[in-house]
Every structure is written in C-alpha cells, then in structure tokens.
Amino acid sequence: MKTNKEKIAIIGGGISGIATSVYLIEKGYKVDIYESKKNLGGRAGSINKDEKSIDIGQHIFLPSYKNFIEILEKLSSTKYLSIGKKLKIVVQENSKKYHLKSKVSIYPLNLIFSVLSYKNLKFYERLKIIFALYKLSKLDNHKSKISLESWLKKNNQNNEMIKKFWEIICIPAFNSKLNKIPINHAINLFKTMIFNYKKNIGICFFKKPFSEILSENYRNYIKKNNSNLFLGEKIVNIHYSKKKYLLEGKNQNLKYDKVILATNISNAINLGGLNSKKIKLSTNGIINIYFWFDKKVIDEDFISFSNSKLEWIFSDNKFRSKNKEFRIVISLSAAGNLIKLSNEKLISDYEKTLRKELNISQKTKTIKSLLIRSPKATQTQTGYNDLNQKNKKMYYVGDWTIKDLPNTMETAVLSSKKLVEKYFK
C-alpha cells in the first residue's frame, strides 16, 4: 500500500465519518477522527442507560445496502448482523396477522409472490401493486416534481393499497409521509433497495447496539493503520491560514492539510463556512419507545401495523441477554407533532395501544420504559448542488449531501465512497 503524507482530519464519528476513514486508509492516508460524543455512530449511535448501551433507534436495512455492509466487513463486524435472506414481513391489522413473504428466492418472482401472498388486500389490488412496482422499476428521472403519493394515485393505487402496503414500506424507509417524498427519491431508493440488486431481500438488523459493534473493532482498525480516534473531542472552530487548517478543540489545537466534515448540516454551516442563507433545511423526527416486560409478548422479531397508531415494533428475541426482561421497541417515523408531546403522555398512550394490539395480559408487568426522541433524525438541504470542489481542501460527507436519495446508512457510506474516489488519488 502506498503512503500519502497529507495530514487529514475527519470531524464526525458517524457512519459517513467512519466510512471515509476506511476508504482513505485503503488509499494509504493516515487520518485523525474527531467525535464530540463518547461513542461512535452519530445519528445511528447509542446512549448509555443503567450501564448498558441502547441504540438511539431501531436500525434495520436490506442486504442490498452493499456499501454499508462492505464497510462492516472491512471492520470485521458482520458477525453481529442478522441478515434476512428471504422477505418475510408480518403485518397486523385489527388483531389479525397477514404476511408479505415468498418461498421463491429468484428475482423478480420473490417480489411478485410476496405481494400476491399479502391477503390484507383484495386480489385485484395486489395485482395493481405489482403493476405499479413494475412501472416504478422502468422509470429514471421523472420530469415532474410530484410526490410519491400523487404518482401512486395517478397509477391506480387506492387509499387501502397506499395505507396497507406503500405506507408500511415507505414511511420508515424515508422517514417521511408519502405526500412529502419526491417521486425521484422514491425511484432512486427502490432501485437501490430492490430493482438494481436483483436478488432475494430480507430484513437485516443488529444483534448488539450499533456503537458496541463499532467501538472495539473500529478502534483496533484505526490503531493498526497508524491513525487516531479522539472521542469526546469537540471541534469548536476551524481557521485556514498559510495553506493549513487549524482545528481548535476542547483539549488541543492541530494543523491539517485537508479537513472532511462528516457532521450534520448545522455543524457543517457553523464549522465549514457554508452559507446558511443559501441552504433551505428540512428535518423530520423519529421517536422510539422502549418497554421491558416480565414475560415474552411476541414470537416475531418484528411486526408492522396498518390501521393503528403503531407503525413497527421490534423484539429482542434473538439477542436477549436476560430471561427475566423482554424488550419491545415501538418505532414511530415521520413523528411530526408527536415530538412536541411529553415523554409521560407518549409512554402512557403507546403502552395502552401496545397492550391492546398484542392482547397483553394485565398479569404481564411492565418492568421499565424509556423514550428516545430524535427531532432531526433525517436532514435534507436544497441550495447547494455540489458541495465539494477540487480547488478547496475542505470537504463534506453525509447522507444529506446526496440530494437525490433519502437519509439511510447506505447513502451515508455512498457519500464517503464518492468523495474519496473523486478527490483523493
């Protein structure tokens, strides 16, 4: 491996910062990574509660997220993944369970039979969904700026089909209501997730908190490659002088040839000199409510819901460490005004709904609960078409930098890959 002597700093230890460091190290660079928090992962990170790590949200993805999975492979972290090889989603409505699943593993038959097996919709409605998916797969850039919801209605998708299929899939994938999702974003994400992958897909998730998965392996990777990781080191200012960047931190000041900001948009504006007047920023929140029961309440790893306040719930059946505590996570995407409600009200309301939907006996006791709200879980910007330029030595990465894809772990890694391939030889 060749050695590049330029000193490079990466600010941000989220997915894009981690991926950028891996790609640069593979090109022979030594890097310094600064993360203001005490743990890694960024918006996909964890918090400490009762001396345990708990993910900020329930992270699920598909095996088609090939760049994200590739980074985990490079960090020897895939052993902590549960990778679904066949599509199997349980959808519950009015206490009755339906299934999106297929025993066929050949694309596109796997997708077709999954929809055909979904008896929560009438047969002719399932056929219309298959036809809409086919039309979506043949689209490139749509000329109009209509929303996904408008496109679906123009393509014979009625309200029942939208609520019982499209919303279940798309709201958590985009963290947005369908009337706010640009059709081109939908086209690009479906191509990434399904159409271009052309293989069988299932739901993937982590068996341990994401920060724990990253922590030890990433530290070892950085150390082995003569680079440095500074946790709990907040960069408060960046100055450019004499062809060098001076980073002012809480504990130290260091000079670098190049700086990569792997932060959210607000920090990119504050530290990186982006023009805030030029950027139109939009955000959306996610709420995750954790309940620990003294008895097992579901057999499935996850259940989605239609016609309910619940959207998706997840169990810890596959990786539970204690037999006396059974955890359920309620994930609420595109939270909107729910973000404004108090923790007490949300926990109380959703525990009642959860008990009713799952028919949980009053004899089953709630041991404890926890609510984690992420008001800016996803961020999008309009204004800058190309943030990175060759004549500059400060760069930006993150899922928000790719305007034609929604915020996902795959998009975060893809932004890093594109940056390094284009600007670092």
N, C-alpha and C positions, 0 to 999 in steps of 0.2 A: 504494500500500500504506500502510495506517495504521501509525503508530508507537506502540508500547506502551512506556512509560518504566520499567516494573518491571524491576529487576535480577534476572536468573535465572541460577543456576548449575546445570550438569548434571555430575554426578560419574559418570564411566564413559564410555569411548570405544568401547564395543562397538556392536553393531548397534542395540540399543534406544536408546542414548545418541545415536548419530548420527541416527537417525530422529526422535527427539524434537526435536533441534535444528533439523532441516529443517522440521518441522511448525510449530514456534514461530516461526521466522524468517518463514515464509509468512504468519503472523498479525501480523507487524510487531514481534516481540520481538527484542532483541539478547541474545545468550546467551554465557556463558563455559563452555567444556567442559574438564573436568579428567580426564586419563587418567594413571594411575600408571606405565604402561609407556611405552616409547619409540615404540611403534607402535600403530595402531588395530586394531579388530576384536574385541577381547575374546576370548571362547572360540572365535571364528571367525577369530582373527588368525594371525599368522605368527611364526616365530623366524628369527634370522639364523644361518646356518651357512656357513662358508667364504665370507663376504662376499656371501651370497645369501639371499634370503627364501624360506622354506619354510613352507607352510601347516601349522598345528598338526594339521589333519586334512584328509581329502579331502572337500570340501564339494560335495554335489550337491543339487539341488532340482528342482521341476517348474515348468513355465510357469504353473501355477495359483497359484503364490505371488505373486499380483498386487501385494500391498502392498510386498513386498520388492523386486520388480522395479521398481515405481514409484519407490522411493527411489533405486535405481541410475540410473534415467532422469533424475531430478532432479539427480543429481550427474554426469551425462554419462558414466556408466561402463558402459553396456550393450554397448559395442563390445568389451569384454573377456569377454563371455559366449559360450559355445557353447550355444545354445538348441535342444533337441531338439523337432522338430515332429511326430515320429511315435514311438510306443512301440516300442522295439527293445532287448530285454534278452537277452543271451546267458547261458544257464545251463549250466554244465558239471557233469557227474557221471560219474565213472569214465572220464575222458579223452574222453567223448563230449559234443558240444555240442548243446543244444536252444535254441529261440528263443521268446520271448514277443514277438510282433510282429504288426502288421497293416498292410496296404496301404490299408485303408479309413480315411478321416480323419473320418468323421461319427460323433459320439457318439449312442448308446452302442455302435454297431456296431464302432467301433475297439476298445473294451474286450472285447466278445464274441469277435471274431475273433482278438484277441491270445491269449486263453485257449484258444480252440479250436485254435490252431496249436501249442500247447505240448505236444509229444509225449513229454515226460518223464513224463507221467501218462496213464493209460488214458482212453479217450474218455468213458466214463460219469463218471469222476472230474472231468474238465474241465467237463462239464455241471453237476455238483453245485457246483463252484466258482462258475460263472456264476449259479446259483440263489442261492447264499449271498451273493454280491455284490449281487444284486437285493434280497434281504431286508434286507441291511445298509443299502442306499440308502433304504429305506422307514421305517427306524427313526428316532425322535427320541431323547428321553431314555429309556434303558432303566430299568425300575423296580427291577430287582435290581442288586446290586453285583458281579456275576460278572465274571470275567476274559474277555478276548477268546478265550483258549484254550478255556475252558468253553463259551462261546457257540458256537464253531466245532464242537466235538464234539457239542453238542446239535442242531446243524444239519447233521449227516451229513457232516462233514469228517473223514476218517480220518487216521491218522498220516502216511501217504505224502503226502496232499494238504497237510497242515499243514507238513511239512518241505520239500516241493519247491515250494510256492507261497507260503503265508502267511508262513512264517518269512523267506524271501528278501526279501519286500516289507516286512514289519512290523518286524523286529528293527532294521534300520538306521534306519527312519523314526522309531521310538520310542526307540531305544537301550535296549531292554528286552526281556526274554523274554516270550513271549505269555501266560504264566500270571501275569505281573505287570502287564499292561496292562488297565486298567478298560475294560469294553465301551463306556462312554460316550465315553472318549477316542478309541477306535477309530472310533466313529460320527462324531464331530466331525472327526477328521483326514481320513477318507475323503471326507466331504462337502466339506472344504476342497480336498483334492487333486484329486478326480475328479468326484464326483456333482453338486456345485453349479457346477463350472466348465463342464461340458457341452461341452467342446471336445477336440480332439486333444491328447494329452500325450506328452512325451518327457523324457528325462533331460537336465538342464541342469547345466553346471559352468563354472568359471572357467578362462580361458586363461592367467592370471597369478596369482601369490599374492594373496590377498584384500587383505592390508594394502597392497600396492603399488597395487592398483586404487583403493583408497580414498584413499591418502595425498595425492597431488598434487591430485586433483580436489576432495577434501573441504577441504583447506587453502585452495584458491582460492575455494571456495564460502563458507567462513566469513569469509575476508578481504573478499570482495566485499560481504558483508552486514553489515559493521561488527561482527562478533562475534570471539571469541577462542578459540583452541585452545591448551591448555597440556599438552604431552606430557611425561612423566617427572615430573609434579607429583602427588605422593600427598597426599590429604587425610587427616589423621590424627585430626581432631576437628571436631565441629560444635557450636556453642553458640547458643542462642536468647536474645536479650536486646533489650529495647526495640523489639520488633516487627521485628527484623532477625536474620538468621542470620550468624554469624561462622564462616567456614571457616578452619581452621588448616592450612596447607600446609607442605611442606618448605621452600619458599622465600618464601612470602608469606602474609599474612592479609588476607582481603577480606570485606566485608559484602554480603549479598544479601537481597532481599525474599522470594524463593522459592528452594527447592532441590529438585532432582529427582535421586533416587538411581537411576542406571541401572547397578547393580552386581549381583554375585551375592548370594545370601541372607545369607551370613556377614557381608559388609560392610554390608548393609542393617541387620543386627542391631547391629553394632558402631557404625556411624555414625548410623543413623536411629532408634535407640531402640525397635525392635521387641522385643517380649517373647519372649525365646528359650524360655521355659518354655511359651509358648502354641503355638510352632511345632514341628511334627513334620517334620523334614527327612529326605528320602531322596535319595540321589545314585547315579549309575551312571557307570562309566568307559568310555572308548574308548581303544584302542591302535592307533596307526598305525606300520607298519614300512616303511621306505623302502629299496629296493635299487636300485643303479645297476649295470647290466651293460654289457659292451663290445659287445654285439650286441642287436638287436631280438628280443624274445622273444614278443610277441603283436602281432597286427594290430589288434585291437579297442581301443577307448578304455576299455572296462571289461568285466569278466566277473564274474558271480555264480556261487556254487557250492552244490551240495547234496550231502549225504553226504560232507563234507570238513571238515577243520579250518579251511580258508579260507572266508571269507564273501563278500567282494567284493575285487577287485583293480582298480587303475586304472593306465593307462599315460599317458605324456606325449607320445604320438604327434602330437597336434595342435598342441602348443606347445613342442616341444623346441627348445632354443637351440643345443645341441651335437650333432653327429652321432656323436660318439665315446662318448656316455653315454646310455643308455636306461633311464629310470626306471620302476619299478613300485612302487606303494603297496599294501600289504595293510592293509585296514581291518577292525578287529575291534570290533564294537559289543557293548554289554552285557558288558563284559570280565570282570566278576566277579573270581574268584580269580586270573585271569591277571595282574591288576595287581600281585600280590604277587611274581611271578616276576622274576628278574633280567633285565636287558637282554640279557646274553650268551646265556642259555638261550633266550629268546624269539626272538632273531635267528637263532640256530643251528637251532632246531626248525622255524621257519617258512621259512627258506631251503631246508631239505631238503624240506619239504612243497611249496613253490612249484616247485622244480625237478622234483619227481616229477609234480605235477599238470600242469605245462606241458611236460613232457618236454624240459627244457632240457639241452642237451649239456654235458658237462664241459669242452668246449673254450670254452664261453661263460664268461667270467670275471666274478666279482663285483668291481667296482671299489671300492665302499664301501657302507656301510649306516648307517641311522640309525633309532632308535626314539623315538617321541614318545608319552608316556602322559599321558592327561588323566583323572585319577581322579574328578573331579567335572564331567565333560563335560555331564551333564544334572542338573538340580536341580528337585525338586518339594517343595511345602510344603502341609501341612494345618494348619488352625488359624485363619488369617485369611481370611474370605470376601471382605471389601472392605478392601483396604489403604489406599485413598485416600479422604479425606473432605474435603468442601468447606470446613469450618471450620479446616482446617490448611493450612499453606503449605509442607509438606514432602511430596513425592510419591515413589512407587516405580514403576518400569517395568522390564520384562524379561520374557522368555518364562516365567519361573517365577511371575509374578504372575497369569497366566491359568490357572486350575486345571483347566478342562475341555478343555485342549489340551496336547499334549506340547511339549517344548522344540524349536523349529525357528526358522529365520531368519524365516519368515513370522510366527510367533507373537510373536517379539521386536518386529517392526515393528508388528504389530497392537496390542500393548500400548501402544506410544507413541501410535499414532493415536487409540485410545480415550481415553487420558489427556488429550491436548491438546483433543480435541473436547468433552470433558465439563467440564474445569476451566479452560480458557483461552479466553476470548472475544475 
